[in-house]
Amino acid sequence: MRRLKELWFWWRESARRRRIIGLGLFILICGGLLGSIKFAPTFANVDETPLNSAVSFSTSNTGDSDDDSSGPGVALTARQYSSKTQRLVMQFHITGDNDDATEASILPSDLDWYIKTVGQESASYQVVPTTTNHYVLIVDHLDDNFGAIQITVENRDKTVGANGKITKGGSAQLVLKNHPSLDNHNLEKLSAKQYAITAINKEIEKQQQKIKQNKQVIQVAQAAIKTDNQKITMRQKDLKYETDSQRQGTLSGISDIRSDQDTQRTNISEAQKDIEKRQTEIAYMQKKQTAINDGSYQLPKPGKTQIYHK
């Protein structure tokens, strides 16, 4: 009898413990679910901005009722993230603007950048103007579980139309979501100065390659003109041996050849002008690169990202 009482007491106490443990687990699970709902990223309903897709500066975000989406905008051209260094690097291009490095109509001082993080606390960032209309955005201390990044670029440059109306610059908003393919463990952690100098070097190489292509165009056009001169000389020699009807065809052929020569001369002139323009751009970029390197050109100071709230 005593043994039965001990078994009954043990069973009753064990059941009580099981109920307490079960209730505790239930409360813990419910609390975890509520917390995940409260703190989870809320960007699921927002589309990510595709690469190389320009987002126009929209005046609808600046309080102006006239929304002109046909003007300049911002395109995200490249992005890389390293969970190892907790750094995100994005590259941007101001589209629909003058690409001449010596005649930028939208200056870096005309643009304000606002960065928001989704799914984590604020991080540090720096916007680096590299070559004309190109920018590198560096975001540091970004956990690998960040939900998304929202970039708003405000253009404070105002234009005056033919009718005297002043048009506001507007703003553009871009979104980058976090996904596994974004992670690049080999992303080199350069300083802002190094990013600027590296970007300028790459742009100089591009300009030099286009100069080389223009020189090839000139060589081909000059060779074509030389060949055409030989054709004209031969046909002119044959004129005195031809009948009137034959002469008519020969003279027409000579006229066509000379027309082709005019086209080749135009190609040479345009290629020479483009070479001069790109050489000017290279000289400008080399001057800027030297100024960045010696510190006489001050890069923008780092800032803190804001936290996105729905």
C-alpha positions as CSV (number, residue, x, y, z in Angstrom):
1,M,0.0,0.0,0.0
2,R,2.8,2.4,0.9
3,R,4.5,1.6,-2.4
4,L,1.3,2.5,-4.3
5,K,1.1,5.8,-2.5
6,E,4.7,6.6,-3.4
7,L,4.0,5.8,-7.1
8,W,0.9,7.9,-7.1
9,F,2.7,10.9,-5.5
10,W,5.5,10.6,-8.0
11,W,3.1,10.4,-11.0
12,R,1.1,13.4,-9.8
13,E,4.3,15.6,-9.2
14,S,5.8,14.6,-12.6
15,A,2.6,15.5,-14.4
16,R,2.6,18.9,-12.7
17,R,6.2,19.5,-13.8
18,R,5.4,18.4,-17.3
19,R,2.5,20.9,-17.5
20,I,4.7,23.7,-16.2
21,I,7.5,22.8,-18.7
22,G,4.9,22.6,-21.5
23,L,3.3,25.9,-20.6
24,G,6.8,27.5,-20.5
25,L,7.7,26.2,-23.9
26,F,4.4,27.4,-25.3
27,I,4.9,30.9,-24.0
28,L,8.5,31.0,-25.3
29,I,7.5,29.9,-28.8
30,C,4.7,32.5,-28.9
31,G,7.0,35.2,-27.7
32,G,9.6,34.2,-30.4
33,L,6.9,34.3,-33.1
34,L,5.7,37.8,-32.0
35,G,9.3,39.0,-31.9
36,S,10.1,37.8,-35.4
37,I,6.9,39.5,-36.7
38,K,7.8,42.7,-35.0
39,F,11.5,42.9,-36.0
40,A,11.5,41.1,-39.3
41,P,12.3,43.2,-42.4
42,T,9.2,44.8,-43.9
43,F,10.5,45.2,-47.5
44,A,8.9,42.1,-48.9
45,N,6.4,44.1,-50.8
46,V,8.9,46.4,-52.4
47,D,10.6,45.6,-55.7
48,E,14.4,45.5,-56.0
49,T,15.9,48.0,-58.4
50,P,17.4,46.1,-61.4
51,L,21.0,46.7,-62.4
52,N,21.6,49.3,-65.1
53,S,17.9,50.4,-64.9
54,A,17.7,54.2,-64.5
55,V,15.4,55.6,-61.9
56,S,14.5,59.2,-63.0
57,F,14.7,62.1,-60.6
58,S,11.0,62.5,-59.8
59,T,9.6,65.9,-58.7
60,S,6.6,64.2,-57.1
61,N,8.7,63.4,-54.1
62,T,9.6,67.0,-53.6
63,G,6.2,68.5,-53.3
64,D,5.9,69.6,-57.0
65,S,2.8,68.4,-58.7
66,D,4.5,68.3,-62.1
67,D,6.3,64.9,-62.3
68,D,8.9,64.9,-65.1
69,S,10.4,61.4,-65.4
70,S,12.1,62.2,-68.8
71,G,15.1,64.0,-67.3
72,P,18.3,62.7,-65.6
73,G,18.2,59.8,-63.2
74,V,20.3,57.3,-61.2
75,A,21.2,53.8,-62.2
76,L,22.7,51.1,-60.0
77,T,25.5,49.6,-62.1
78,A,27.2,47.2,-59.7
79,R,26.9,45.8,-56.2
80,Q,29.0,43.5,-54.0
81,Y,28.8,42.4,-50.4
82,S,31.2,40.6,-48.1
83,S,29.9,39.0,-44.9
84,K,33.5,38.5,-43.9
85,T,34.2,42.3,-43.8
86,Q,30.6,43.3,-43.3
87,R,31.0,45.7,-46.2
88,L,28.6,46.5,-49.1
89,V,29.9,48.4,-52.2
90,M,27.5,49.8,-54.8
91,Q,28.3,51.8,-57.9
92,F,26.0,54.4,-59.4
93,H,25.8,56.4,-62.7
94,I,23.9,59.6,-63.2
95,T,22.1,58.9,-66.5
96,G,20.7,61.4,-69.1
97,D,23.4,63.9,-68.2
98,N,26.4,65.2,-70.1
99,D,29.0,62.5,-70.0
100,D,31.8,64.9,-70.8
101,A,34.2,64.8,-67.8
102,T,34.8,68.5,-68.1
103,E,31.2,69.6,-68.4
104,A,29.1,67.9,-65.7
105,S,25.8,69.6,-65.3
106,I,24.9,67.8,-62.1
107,L,27.8,68.3,-59.6
108,P,28.4,66.1,-56.6
109,S,27.5,69.1,-54.4
110,D,24.0,69.2,-56.0
111,L,23.2,65.6,-54.8
112,D,22.2,64.6,-51.3
113,W,22.3,60.9,-50.4
114,Y,20.1,59.3,-47.7
115,I,20.7,55.6,-46.8
116,K,18.3,53.4,-44.8
117,T,18.9,49.9,-43.5
118,V,16.2,47.3,-43.1
119,G,16.5,44.5,-40.5
120,Q,19.4,45.8,-38.4
121,E,20.7,48.8,-36.5
122,S,22.3,51.8,-38.4
123,A,25.6,51.3,-40.2
124,S,28.2,53.7,-41.5
125,Y,28.4,54.8,-45.1
126,Q,30.4,57.0,-47.4
127,V,29.6,58.3,-50.9
128,V,32.6,58.7,-53.1
129,P,32.4,60.7,-56.4
130,T,34.9,58.9,-58.7
131,T,34.7,60.0,-62.3
132,T,32.1,62.4,-63.7
133,N,28.6,61.1,-63.0
134,H,29.9,58.0,-61.3
135,Y,29.7,57.3,-57.6
136,V,30.7,54.5,-55.2
137,L,28.6,54.0,-52.1
138,I,30.4,52.1,-49.3
139,V,28.4,50.7,-46.4
140,D,30.3,49.3,-43.5
141,H,29.4,47.3,-40.3
142,L,26.5,45.7,-42.2
143,D,25.5,42.3,-40.7
144,D,24.9,39.5,-43.2
145,N,21.3,39.2,-42.1
146,F,20.4,42.8,-43.2
147,G,17.1,42.8,-45.0
148,A,17.6,45.5,-47.6
149,I,19.1,48.9,-48.3
150,Q,17.1,51.9,-49.4
151,I,19.0,54.6,-51.2
152,T,17.4,58.0,-51.9
153,V,19.2,60.5,-54.0
154,E,17.9,64.1,-54.0
155,N,19.0,66.4,-56.8
156,R,19.0,70.0,-55.6
157,D,20.1,71.3,-59.1
158,K,17.3,73.5,-60.7
159,T,16.9,74.2,-64.4
160,V,15.3,77.1,-66.1
161,G,13.2,76.3,-69.2
162,A,12.7,78.4,-72.3
163,N,9.5,79.9,-70.8
164,G,11.4,81.0,-67.7
165,K,9.9,78.2,-65.5
166,I,12.2,76.8,-62.8
167,T,12.1,73.0,-62.6
168,K,13.2,71.3,-59.4
169,G,15.8,68.6,-59.5
170,G,13.6,65.9,-57.8
171,S,14.6,62.7,-56.1
172,A,15.2,59.0,-57.0
173,Q,14.8,56.0,-54.8
174,L,16.5,52.7,-55.3
175,V,16.3,49.4,-53.3
176,L,18.8,46.6,-52.9
177,K,17.6,43.4,-51.2
178,N,19.9,40.9,-49.4
179,H,20.2,37.5,-51.1
180,P,22.9,34.7,-51.0
181,S,24.3,35.5,-54.5
182,L,25.2,39.0,-53.3
183,D,27.9,37.7,-50.9
184,N,31.5,37.9,-52.2
185,H,34.1,36.8,-49.7
186,N,36.9,38.0,-51.9
187,L,35.7,41.6,-51.9
188,E,38.8,43.7,-51.3
189,K,38.4,46.2,-48.5
190,L,39.8,49.4,-50.0
191,S,39.7,52.9,-48.5
192,A,37.5,55.6,-50.0
193,K,40.6,57.2,-51.6
194,Q,41.6,53.9,-53.1
195,Y,38.2,53.3,-54.6
196,A,38.3,56.7,-56.2
197,I,41.8,56.3,-57.6
198,T,41.0,52.7,-58.8
199,A,37.8,53.9,-60.5
200,I,39.6,56.7,-62.3
201,N,42.3,54.3,-63.5
202,K,39.6,52.0,-65.0
203,E,37.9,55.0,-66.7
204,I,41.2,56.2,-68.1
205,E,41.8,52.7,-69.5
206,K,38.3,52.8,-71.2
207,Q,39.0,56.2,-72.7
208,Q,42.4,55.1,-74.0
209,Q,40.8,52.0,-75.6
210,K,38.3,54.2,-77.4
211,I,41.1,56.5,-78.6
212,K,42.8,53.4,-80.0
213,Q,39.6,52.4,-81.8
214,N,39.3,55.9,-83.2
215,K,42.9,55.7,-84.5
216,Q,42.0,52.5,-86.2
217,V,39.0,54.2,-87.8
218,I,41.3,56.9,-89.1
219,Q,43.8,54.4,-90.5
220,V,41.0,52.5,-92.3
221,A,39.5,55.7,-93.7
222,Q,42.9,57.0,-95.0
223,A,43.6,53.7,-96.7
224,A,40.1,53.8,-98.3
225,I,40.8,57.3,-99.6
226,K,44.2,56.3,-101.0
227,T,42.6,53.3,-102.8
228,D,39.8,55.5,-104.2
229,N,42.4,58.0,-105.6
230,Q,44.0,55.1,-107.5
231,K,40.6,54.1,-108.9
232,I,39.9,57.7,-110.0
233,T,43.3,57.9,-111.7
234,M,42.8,54.7,-113.6
235,R,39.3,55.7,-114.7
236,Q,40.4,59.1,-115.8
237,K,43.1,57.5,-118.0
238,D,40.4,55.4,-119.7
239,L,38.2,58.3,-120.5
240,K,40.1,59.2,-123.8
241,Y,39.5,55.7,-125.1
242,E,35.8,55.5,-124.3
243,T,32.7,56.4,-126.4
244,D,30.3,59.1,-125.2
245,S,28.0,56.6,-123.5
246,Q,30.9,54.9,-121.8
247,R,32.3,58.2,-120.6
248,Q,28.9,58.9,-119.0
249,G,29.2,55.7,-116.9
250,T,32.8,56.3,-116.0
251,L,32.2,59.9,-114.9
252,S,29.3,58.7,-112.8
253,G,31.5,56.1,-111.2
254,I,34.2,58.7,-110.4
255,S,31.5,60.9,-108.8
256,D,30.4,58.0,-106.6
257,I,34.0,57.3,-105.5
258,R,34.6,61.0,-104.6
259,S,31.3,60.9,-102.6
260,D,32.7,57.9,-100.7
261,Q,35.9,59.9,-100.1
262,D,33.9,62.7,-98.6
263,T,32.2,60.2,-96.2
264,Q,35.7,58.8,-95.2
265,R,37.0,62.4,-94.6
266,T,33.9,63.0,-92.3
267,N,34.7,59.8,-90.4
268,I,38.3,61.0,-90.0
269,S,37.2,64.4,-88.7
270,E,34.7,63.0,-86.2
271,A,37.3,60.4,-85.0
272,Q,39.9,63.2,-84.5
273,K,37.5,65.4,-82.6
274,D,36.5,62.4,-80.4
275,I,40.2,61.7,-79.7
276,E,40.8,65.3,-78.7
277,K,37.8,65.2,-76.4
278,R,38.9,62.0,-74.7
279,Q,42.4,63.2,-74.3
280,T,41.0,66.3,-72.5
281,E,39.0,64.0,-70.3
282,I,42.0,61.9,-69.5
283,A,44.0,65.0,-68.5
284,Y,41.1,66.1,-66.3
285,M,40.9,62.7,-64.6
286,Q,44.6,62.5,-64.0
287,K,44.5,66.0,-62.4
288,K,41.7,64.9,-60.2
289,Q,43.4,61.7,-59.3
290,T,46.6,63.6,-58.2
291,A,44.4,65.9,-56.1
292,I,42.7,63.0,-54.4
293,N,46.0,61.3,-53.7
294,D,47.7,64.3,-52.1
295,G,44.5,65.3,-50.2
296,S,43.9,68.6,-51.9
297,Y,40.6,67.1,-53.2
298,Q,38.4,66.4,-50.1
299,L,36.2,63.3,-50.4
300,P,32.8,63.5,-48.6
301,K,32.8,62.5,-44.9
302,P,31.2,59.3,-43.7
303,G,27.7,59.3,-42.4
304,K,25.3,57.0,-40.4
305,T,22.5,55.1,-42.1
306,Q,18.9,55.6,-40.9
307,I,16.7,52.7,-39.8
308,Y,13.8,51.9,-42.1
309,H,10.4,52.1,-40.4
310,K,7.3,51.0,-42.3
